[in-house]
Amino acid sequence: MTLRRQLLIAISVIFFAVFIGLQILSVLTTKDYLQQQLASHAQDAATALSRPLEDAMAKNDQTLADIQITTLFDRGYYKKIMVLDPAGKVIISKELPANKEKVPTWMPVLFDLQTPPGEAFISSGWRQLGKVVVISHPAYAYEYLWRSMQEMALWMFVMYLIIWGLTVVLLRIILSPLEKIEEVAIAIQEKRFQRIEVLPQARELQRVVIAMNHMSDRISALLDEEIAKAETYRRDAFMDKVSGLENRHGFDLRFNHLLSEDGRFDTAVIFVLEFDGLKEFNHQYGYQQGDALLADVSTVVREVVSKYANIVGRIGGTSIAAVCIDVDEKGIGQLVDVLQYRLNQVLLRASRQVSLAAGAVVFGLAHTRTDIFSRADLAIETMRQSGTGQISVVHLEESETQIAGSHGWRILIRNALAENRWVLFAQPVMRLQLRQLVHHEVFSRLLDTQGNLVPANKFLPMALRHQLMPEIDQAVITLIIDMLLTPNPAFKHIAVNVSLQSMESQDFCDWLLARLKFSPELAGRLSVEISEFGCARDHAVTKKFVALLREAGIRFGVDHFGLDPHALNVIREIPPDYIKLDGGLIQQIASNESSHAHLRAIIKFAQSMGIPLIAQNVESEESLQLLMTDQIDCGQGFYFGVPEKIVVSKPD
């Protein structure tokens, strides 16, 4: 229950108590007043009636006395009027038999109005003729008392509404800093370190806000420091100091990772640029001038391909490579023209001794690194020999082992979706220190019409090209849910990768949220992993999708982490529940100290954020011990178990 609601309830209870007290006090005061009025009224009536009755009693005319009493009694203000003789015998008696009280039946019981009789003697000279007794009727008094109670209640209710409305407004003003404090506290809990810019007027709340801002600033500053350290180590490990681009080691790691089988792009183009005559330029003008020229060239390449580039690196002394993903033919043509023009301008200004030899190769996810670079070398040599100075673009043909044509792949995947021809494999993720199972990661494979397994790196590029990834992810997650719903499932907790294309699909997001709302018990047993590439490529889509996962109660992890230059800032902006370190980075730490220093910086940053780390590609006891020394929480790889086939059956 919120503080505002508690305060409103407390104020309502106090107001109700005050209302009850005022109502009781008002009723008792009014009751005493009415009893006095009834007694006075009865006495006045008896005194006024004694004089007319004197003549009638003196003449012993009972009829006349009855008429005089009836005249007064018929007004209805009296409950009883009696005339007694000197011996106390009732001569005349008038009593109102019917109850004329227009009040609730409980009221006369709860508030008993005493009606004392009014008495007056009837005498003629010194002779006493009798006595008249008058008792007022309490019906009108009860009606008056009931009306006064209703009016009091109505006025108090109106006042309560007014006070309640004013209280709501005032509490909103007074407690608004508390809401902001709560919002910031939740943000800090979620590893988002915000500040409260407007200080409240209340001194106590002001101190709390200042303390929270100070704490948030301190933690934020520490994280910024850790990010700066990690970036320094990353630059030492993967950046070329002369050009400011990725060095050969960093480029190879990221390019190999790009070609891995997680279906992150449809087509890509690589520009390989070589600068002939640079060595002679260095000998003639000095290495400082050569380095400055190379830096200028690198700046041009980075600026031209910045819209599409995924990797830009210096892969040799005089060679630069840039990889751009998902660029159409028109975009490739524009990149070639602008890149060639601007590079030639830089080289002409510097010296005519240095010339550009370049080639561009368009490739897909199924092509190997060897094929790509061999064709790039051929394109570069073609440009040298042609003498035209034009960058040639080469398209790698699809492998003959693939089903002929893009249309064939589309039919194969469509049929697999319609016939549910998918096979799932699960590999364990273990806690390193205790050797305890954390969860299993699921991989999907397609079955062709002959029942053969089709690797992901074969069908995923075509699935991306035909916008089929949302349907594939939906089919795989459905199989996982069916498996988790079976009695005593073999795997209790499952992690599954979701593509960027699925994250961008509103239909997929709506389906996932609805499916997990239908089976909310599954949310705590399911984790969704998004590649570092997907997170860095589209922050807005990632934020929206992660918010959906949080709403459904699903854990969220970042996969293949540690190679992107902006990776730590992404984690800072969208903190996950866990991070999976890229396998290529893990394999480098034993032999490359710079890579190991970069990894340790990531570990320290993750520990500062309270995010567990999972190392991929753990293949040996030596690698395991090294990871445990670095205080990595969990691991995944063939050392703990090979991917195991999941048998999925529909739940009853």
C-alpha positions in Angstrom: 0.0 0.0 0.0 1.4 3.4 -1.0 2.2 6.1 1.6 -0.4 8.4 0.0 -3.1 5.8 0.4 -2.1 5.1 4.0 -2.2 8.8 4.8 -5.6 9.2 3.2 -7.0 6.3 5.1 -5.5 7.7 8.4 -7.0 11.1 7.7 -10.4 9.5 6.8 -10.3 7.5 10.1 -9.5 10.6 12.1 -12.2 12.5 10.3 -14.7 9.7 10.9 -13.8 9.6 14.6 -14.3 13.4 14.9 -17.6 13.1 13.0 -18.9 10.5 15.4 -17.8 12.5 18.4 -19.4 15.7 17.1 -22.6 13.8 16.2 -22.9 12.3 19.7 -22.2 15.6 21.3 -24.7 17.3 19.1 -27.4 14.6 19.7 -26.9 14.7 23.5 -27.0 18.5 23.6 -30.1 18.6 21.4 -31.8 15.8 23.4 -31.3 17.7 26.7 -32.7 20.9 25.0 -35.7 19.0 23.6 -36.5 17.4 27.0 -36.5 20.8 28.6 -38.7 22.1 25.9 -41.2 19.2 26.2 -41.4 19.7 30.0 -41.9 23.5 29.6 -44.4 22.9 26.8 -46.4 20.5 29.0 -46.4 22.8 32.0 -47.5 25.8 29.9 -50.3 23.8 28.4 -51.5 22.6 31.8 -51.4 26.1 33.3 -53.3 27.5 30.3 -55.9 24.8 30.5 -56.6 25.1 34.2 -58.4 28.4 33.9 -61.1 27.3 31.3 -61.6 24.1 33.2 -62.4 26.0 36.4 -65.8 27.2 35.2 -66.7 23.8 33.8 -65.7 21.9 36.9 -67.5 24.5 39.1 -70.7 23.8 37.2 -69.9 20.1 37.1 -70.3 20.3 33.3 -68.1 17.4 32.1 -69.2 18.0 28.5 -67.9 21.5 28.5 -64.7 20.3 30.1 -64.3 17.6 27.4 -64.8 20.1 24.6 -62.1 22.5 26.1 -59.6 19.6 26.5 -60.4 18.2 22.9 -59.8 21.6 21.4 -56.2 21.6 22.7 -55.6 17.9 22.3 -56.5 17.7 18.7 -53.5 19.9 17.7 -51.5 16.7 18.1 -48.7 18.1 20.2 -49.7 16.2 23.3 -49.4 12.6 24.1 -51.9 12.6 27.0 -54.2 15.0 28.8 -56.0 14.0 32.0 -58.4 15.7 34.5 -58.4 14.3 38.0 -60.8 15.0 40.8 -59.5 16.0 44.3 -59.4 12.3 45.2 -57.2 11.5 42.3 -59.8 9.8 40.2 -59.6 10.3 36.4 -62.6 12.2 35.2 -61.5 13.0 31.6 -58.6 11.4 29.7 -57.4 12.0 26.2 -54.5 9.9 24.8 -52.9 9.8 21.4 -52.9 6.0 20.5 -51.1 6.0 17.1 -47.3 6.6 16.8 -46.7 9.6 14.5 -42.9 9.5 14.8 -41.4 9.7 11.2 -38.0 8.5 12.3 -36.2 5.1 12.3 -37.5 2.6 14.8 -34.0 2.4 16.4 -33.9 6.1 17.3 -36.4 6.1 20.2 -34.7 3.0 21.6 -31.2 4.6 21.4 -32.2 8.1 22.4 -35.1 7.9 24.9 -36.6 11.3 25.3 -38.1 11.8 28.7 -41.4 13.7 28.7 -42.1 14.9 32.3 -45.8 15.8 32.8 -47.0 19.3 33.4 -49.5 19.7 36.2 -51.9 22.5 37.3 -54.6 22.6 40.0 -58.2 23.5 39.2 -59.8 25.5 42.1 -62.7 27.9 42.7 -61.8 30.3 45.4 -60.5 28.2 48.3 -62.1 25.1 47.0 -60.0 22.6 45.0 -61.9 21.1 42.1 -59.2 18.8 40.7 -56.0 18.7 38.8 -55.1 18.7 35.0 -52.1 16.7 33.9 -50.5 17.3 30.4 -47.8 15.1 28.8 -46.2 16.4 25.5 -45.9 14.1 22.5 -42.2 13.4 21.7 -42.8 12.6 18.0 -42.0 16.1 16.8 -38.9 16.2 19.1 -37.7 13.0 17.6 -38.3 14.3 14.1 -36.3 17.5 14.9 -33.5 15.4 16.4 -33.4 13.1 13.3 -33.3 16.2 11.0 -30.5 17.7 13.0 -28.5 14.5 12.8 -29.0 14.3 9.0 -28.0 17.9 8.4 -24.9 17.4 10.6 -24.0 14.2 8.6 -24.5 16.0 5.3 -22.4 19.0 6.2 -19.7 16.7 7.6 -19.7 14.6 4.4 -19.4 17.7 2.2 -16.6 19.0 4.4 -14.9 15.5 4.2 -15.1 15.6 0.4 -13.6 19.1 0.3 -10.8 18.2 2.8 -10.2 14.9 1.0 -9.7 16.7 -2.3 -7.4 19.3 -0.8 -5.5 16.5 1.0 -5.0 14.6 -2.3 -3.6 17.7 -4.0 -1.4 18.6 -1.0 -0.1 15.0 -0.7 0.7 15.0 -4.4 2.7 18.1 -4.0 4.4 17.1 -0.7 5.0 13.5 -1.6 6.2 14.1 -5.2 9.8 14.0 -4.1 9.2 10.6 -2.5 7.9 9.3 -5.8 11.0 10.5 -7.5 13.2 9.0 -4.8 11.4 5.7 -5.3 11.9 5.9 -9.1 15.6 6.6 -8.6 15.9 3.8 -6.1 14.3 1.3 -8.5 16.6 2.6 -11.3 19.7 2.0 -9.1 18.4 -1.4 -8.2 18.2 -2.1 -12.0 21.7 -0.7 -12.3 20.6 2.6 -13.9 22.2 5.4 -12.0 20.0 8.5 -12.2 19.9 11.8 -10.3 17.0 13.9 -8.8 17.5 17.3 -10.2 14.9 19.2 -8.3 15.4 19.3 -4.5 12.3 19.1 -2.3 11.5 21.9 0.1 11.2 19.7 3.2 14.5 19.5 5.0 14.3 15.8 5.7 13.4 14.8 2.1 16.1 17.2 0.9 18.7 15.4 2.9 17.5 12.0 1.5 17.6 13.3 -2.1 21.1 14.8 -1.6 22.4 11.5 -0.2 20.8 9.5 -3.0 22.3 11.8 -5.6 25.7 11.5 -4.0 25.5 7.7 -3.9 24.3 7.6 -7.6 27.1 10.0 -8.6 29.7 7.9 -6.8 28.6 4.7 -8.3 28.3 6.2 -11.7 31.7 7.7 -11.5 33.2 4.4 -10.4 31.5 2.7 -13.4 32.8 5.4 -15.8 36.3 4.8 -14.4 35.9 1.1 -14.9 34.7 1.6 -18.5 37.6 4.0 -19.2 40.0 1.3 -17.9 38.4 -1.4 -19.9 38.5 0.8 -23.0 42.2 1.5 -22.4 42.9 -2.2 -22.2 40.8 -2.9 -25.3 42.7 -0.3 -27.2 46.0 -1.8 -26.1 44.8 -5.3 -27.2 42.8 -4.6 -30.3 43.5 -1.0 -31.6 46.3 0.1 -34.0 48.0 3.2 -32.5 48.9 4.8 -35.8 45.6 4.6 -37.6 43.2 4.5 -34.7 41.5 1.5 -36.3 41.2 -2.2 -35.1 44.6 -3.9 -35.3 45.0 -7.3 -37.1 44.2 -9.2 -33.9 41.0 -7.3 -33.2 39.9 -7.4 -36.8 40.4 -11.2 -37.0 38.4 -11.8 -33.8 35.5 -9.7 -34.8 35.5 -10.8 -38.5 35.6 -14.5 -37.4 32.8 -13.8 -35.0 30.8 -12.1 -37.7 31.1 -15.3 -39.8 29.9 -17.5 -36.9 26.6 -19.3 -37.3 24.2 -17.1 -35.4 22.5 -15.5 -38.4 23.1 -11.9 -37.8 23.2 -10.6 -41.4 22.0 -11.5 -44.8 24.8 -10.1 -47.0 27.9 -8.0 -46.4 30.7 -6.3 -48.3 34.3 -6.1 -47.4 36.6 -3.3 -48.8 40.3 -4.3 -48.7 42.5 -1.3 -49.4 46.3 -1.4 -50.1 48.5 1.6 -50.5 51.3 1.0 -52.9 54.5 3.1 -52.5 53.9 3.8 -48.8 57.3 2.2 -47.8 59.1 4.4 -50.3 57.2 7.4 -49.0 58.4 6.6 -45.5 62.0 6.3 -46.6 61.9 9.6 -48.4 59.8 11.7 -46.0 60.3 9.9 -42.8 58.0 7.6 -40.8 56.2 10.4 -39.1 55.0 11.7 -42.4 54.0 8.2 -43.4 52.1 7.7 -40.2 50.3 11.0 -40.6 49.3 10.0 -44.1 48.0 6.6 -42.9 46.1 8.4 -40.1 44.4 10.7 -42.7 43.5 7.8 -44.9 42.1 5.9 -41.9 40.0 8.9 -41.0 38.5 9.1 -44.5 37.7 5.4 -44.5 36.1 5.6 -41.1 34.0 8.6 -42.1 32.8 7.2 -45.5 31.7 3.8 -44.2 30.5 4.9 -40.7 26.9 4.5 -41.7 27.3 0.8 -42.5 30.6 -0.3 -41.1 30.7 -3.1 -38.6 34.5 -3.5 -38.5 37.2 -1.2 -39.8 40.8 -2.4 -39.2 44.4 -2.1 -40.3 45.2 -5.7 -41.3 48.7 -5.1 -42.5 51.4 -2.4 -42.7 49.9 -0.9 -45.8 46.4 -2.6 -45.8 43.1 -1.5 -44.4 39.8 -3.5 -44.4 36.3 -2.3 -43.8 33.3 -4.7 -43.4 29.8 -3.2 -44.0 26.7 -5.3 -43.5 23.3 -5.4 -45.2 24.1 -2.8 -47.9 22.1 -3.0 -51.1 23.7 -2.7 -54.6 23.0 1.0 -54.8 24.6 1.6 -51.4 27.7 -0.4 -52.4 28.0 1.7 -55.6 27.9 4.9 -53.7 30.4 3.7 -51.1 32.8 2.7 -53.9 32.5 6.1 -55.6 32.9 8.2 -52.5 35.6 6.1 -51.0 37.7 6.1 -54.2 37.2 9.9 -54.7 38.1 11.0 -51.2 41.1 8.6 -50.9 42.6 9.8 -54.1 42.2 13.4 -53.0 44.2 12.6 -49.8 46.9 10.8 -51.7 47.2 13.5 -54.3 47.7 16.1 -51.6 50.3 14.1 -49.9 52.4 12.6 -52.7 52.0 11.1 -56.1 54.3 8.3 -54.9 51.5 6.5 -53.0 48.6 5.0 -55.0 45.5 3.1 -54.1 44.8 -0.6 -55.0 41.5 -1.8 -53.7 38.9 -4.5 -54.1 35.4 -5.1 -52.7 33.8 -8.5 -52.2 30.1 -9.1 -51.5 29.7 -12.2 -49.4 27.2 -14.1 -47.3 27.2 -15.9 -44.0 28.0 -19.2 -45.6 31.2 -18.1 -47.1 34.6 -18.8 -45.5 37.3 -16.3 -44.6 39.7 -17.9 -47.0 37.3 -17.5 -49.9 36.5 -13.9 -49.1 40.1 -12.8 -48.8 41.3 -14.8 -51.8 38.7 -13.0 -54.0 39.6 -9.7 -52.4 43.3 -10.2 -53.3 42.2 -11.1 -56.9 40.1 -7.9 -57.1 43.0 -5.8 -55.8 45.4 -7.3 -58.4 42.8 -6.7 -61.1 42.7 -3.0 -60.2 46.5 -2.9 -60.3 46.7 -4.5 -63.7 43.8 -2.7 -65.3 45.3 0.7 -64.8 41.8 2.2 -64.7 42.0 3.2 -61.0 38.5 1.8 -60.5 37.7 -0.3 -57.4 36.2 -3.6 -58.7 33.3 -5.2 -56.8 33.2 -9.1 -56.8 30.1 -11.1 -55.8 30.9 -14.5 -54.3 28.6 -17.2 -55.7 26.6 -19.4 -53.4 28.0 -22.8 -52.5 27.0 -25.7 -54.7 26.0 -27.7 -51.5 23.2 -25.3 -50.9 19.8 -25.8 -52.3 19.7 -24.1 -55.7 18.6 -20.5 -55.5 17.2 -18.3 -52.9 13.7 -19.4 -53.8 14.6 -23.0 -53.0 15.8 -22.0 -49.5 12.6 -20.1 -48.9 10.5 -23.1 -49.8 12.6 -25.4 -47.6 12.3 -23.1 -44.6 8.6 -22.5 -45.2 8.0 -26.3 -45.4 10.0 -26.8 -42.2 7.9 -24.2 -40.4 4.6 -25.8 -41.7 5.7 -29.3 -40.8 7.6 -28.4 -37.6 10.8 -30.0 -38.8 13.1 -28.5 -36.2 15.6 -30.3 -33.9 16.8 -28.8 -30.7 20.1 -29.4 -29.0 20.9 -28.2 -25.4 24.4 -27.5 -23.9 24.8 -27.0 -20.1 26.0 -23.8 -18.5 27.8 -24.6 -15.2 28.8 -22.6 -12.1 32.6 -22.9 -12.1 33.4 -23.0 -8.4 30.6 -25.4 -7.3 30.2 -27.3 -10.6 26.4 -26.7 -10.4 24.1 -26.6 -13.3 22.7 -23.0 -14.0 20.7 -23.7 -17.2 20.9 -25.1 -20.7 21.4 -23.1 -23.9 19.3 -24.3 -26.8 20.4 -24.4 -30.4 18.1 -25.2 -33.4 18.8 -27.2 -36.5 16.5 -27.6 -39.6 15.6 -31.1 -41.0 15.5 -31.3 -44.7 13.1 -33.5 -46.7 15.5 -36.5 -46.4 15.7 -36.1 -42.6 19.3 -34.6 -42.7 20.3 -31.9 -40.2 20.9 -28.5 -41.9 23.4 -26.4 -39.9 22.4 -22.9 -38.8 25.0 -21.2 -41.0 23.4 -22.7 -44.0 19.7 -21.8 -43.6 19.9 -18.7 -41.3 21.3 -16.3 -44.0 18.3 -17.2 -46.3 15.9 -16.9 -43.4 17.2 -13.4 -42.8 16.9 -12.6 -46.5 13.3 -13.7 -46.6 12.4 -12.1 -43.3 11.6 -15.5 -41.7 13.5 -15.2 -38.5 10.5 -14.2 -36.4 8.7 -17.3 -37.5 11.7 -19.5 -36.8 12.2 -18.0 -33.4 8.5 -18.5 -32.6 8.6 -22.1 -33.7 11.7 -22.8 -31.6 10.3 -21.1 -28.5 7.1 -23.0 -28.9 9.0 -26.3 -28.9 10.9 -25.2 -25.8 7.6 -24.2 -24.0 6.1 -27.6 -25.0 9.1 -29.3 -23.5 9.0 -27.3 -20.3 5.3 -28.1 -19.8 5.8 -31.8 -20.0 5.8 -33.7 -16.6 9.4 -33.9 -15.3 11.1 -32.2 -18.2 14.7 -33.2 -18.8 15.8 -29.5 -18.7 14.4 -27.2 -16.0 15.8 -23.8 -17.1 16.4 -22.9 -20.8 18.2 -20.1 -22.5 17.5 -19.3 -26.2 18.8 -16.8 -28.7 16.5 -14.3 -30.4 17.5 -12.5 -33.6 17.4 -8.8 -34.1 14.8 -9.3 -36.9 12.5 -11.0 -34.3 13.0 -8.1 -31.9 12.0 -5.7 -34.6 8.8 -7.7 -35.3 5.8 -6.3 -33.4 3.8 -9.5 -34.2 6.6 -11.7 -32.6 6.7 -9.4 -29.5 3.0 -9.5 -29.1 2.9 -13.3 -29.5 5.7 -13.9 -27.0 4.1 -11.7 -24.3 0.7 -13.3 -24.8 2.2 -16.8 -24.8 4.0 -16.3 -21.6 1.0 -14.6 -20.0 -0.9 -17.7 -20.9 1.8 -19.8 -19.1 3.3 -17.4 -16.5 5.0 -20.2 -14.6 7.4 -20.6 -17.5 8.8 -17.0 -17.3 11.1 -17.8 -14.4 12.5 -20.9 -16.3 13.2 -19.1 -19.6 16.1 -16.8 -20.5 16.4 -14.9 -23.7 19.8 -14.0 -25.1 20.6 -11.2 -27.5 23.9 -10.9 -29.3 26.2 -8.0 -28.5 25.9 -7.2 -32.2 22.1 -6.8 -32.0 22.3 -4.7 -28.8 24.8 -2.3 -30.2 23.2 -2.1 -33.7 19.8 -0.8 -32.6 19.6 0.6 -29.0 15.9 1.7 -29.3 14.7 -1.8 -30.5 16.8 -3.5 -27.8 15.4 -1.3 -25.0 11.8 -1.9 -26.1 12.3 -5.7 -26.4 14.1 -5.9 -23.0 11.2 -3.9 -21.4 8.9 -6.6 -22.8 11.0 -9.3 -21.3 11.0 -7.6 -18.0 7.3 -7.2 -18.1 6.9 -10.9 -18.8 9.4 -11.8 -16.0 12.0 -13.4 -18.4 15.7 -13.1 -17.7 17.8 -11.4 -20.3 21.4 -12.1 -21.3 23.9 -10.6 -23.7 25.6 -13.2 -25.9 29.1 -13.1 -27.6 30.2 -10.1 -25.5 33.5 -8.3 -25.4 34.5 -7.4 -29.0 32.4 -4.4 -29.9 34.1 -1.1 -29.0 30.8 0.3 -27.6 29.9 -2.9 -25.7 30.4 -1.6 -22.1 28.3 1.5 -22.8 25.5 -0.8 -24.0 25.7 -2.8 -20.8 25.7 0.5 -18.8 22.6 1.6 -20.6 20.7 -1.7 -20.7 21.9 -3.8 -17.8 21.3 -7.6 -18.5 20.8 -10.4 -15.9 24.0 -12.0 -17.2 26.8 -11.6 -19.8 28.2 -14.4 -22.0 31.8 -13.6 -23.0 32.7 -14.3 -26.6 34.5 -17.7 -27.1 37.2 -16.1 -29.3 38.1 -13.7 -26.5 38.2 -16.6 -24.0 40.6 -18.6 -26.2 43.0 -15.7 -26.5 43.6 -15.0 -22.8 46.0 -17.9 -22.2 48.4 -16.7 -25.0 47.7 -12.9 -25.3 48.3 -10.8 -22.2 46.6 -7.7 -23.8 43.5 -9.7 -24.4 43.7 -11.1 -20.8 44.0 -7.5 -19.4 41.0 -6.5 -21.5 39.0 -9.5 -20.1 40.0 -8.6 -16.5 38.7 -5.1 -17.0 35.4 -6.4 -18.3 35.2 -8.7 -15.3 35.8 -5.8 -12.9 33.2 -3.7 -14.6 30.6 -6.6 -14.5 31.3 -7.1 -10.8 30.8 -3.4 -10.1 27.4 -3.7 -11.8 26.6 -7.0 -10.1 26.2 -8.9 -13.4 27.3 -12.5 -13.5 29.7 -13.6 -16.3 29.5 -16.8 -18.4 32.6 -17.8 -20.3 32.0 -19.6 -23.7 34.2 -22.2 -25.3 35.6 -23.7 -22.1 37.4 -26.7 -23.5 40.0 -27.8 -20.9 40.9 -28.0 -17.2 43.7 -25.4 -17.8 41.2 -22.9 -19.3 38.8 -23.6 -16.4 41.4 -22.9 -13.7 42.4 -19.7 -15.5 38.8 -18.5 -15.6 38.3 -19.4 -11.9 41.4 -17.4 -11.0 39.8 -14.4 -12.9 36.6 -14.9 -10.8 34.3 -15.6 -13.7 31.1 -17.1 -12.4 30.0 -19.7 -15.0 31.2 -21.5 -18.0 29.9 -23.2 -21.1 31.8 -25.5 -23.5 32.7 -29.0 -24.5 34.5 -29.4 -21.2 31.2 -29.5 -19.4 29.2 -31.3 -22.1 28.5 -31.5 -25.8 25.1 -30.3 -27.1 22.5 -32.9 -26.4 19.5 -33.6 -28.6 16.1 -32.6 -27.0 13.2 -34.9 -27.5 10.1 -32.7 -27.5 6.6 -34.1 -27.1 3.3 -32.2 -26.9 2.1 -31.8 -23.3 -1.1 -33.6 -22.3 
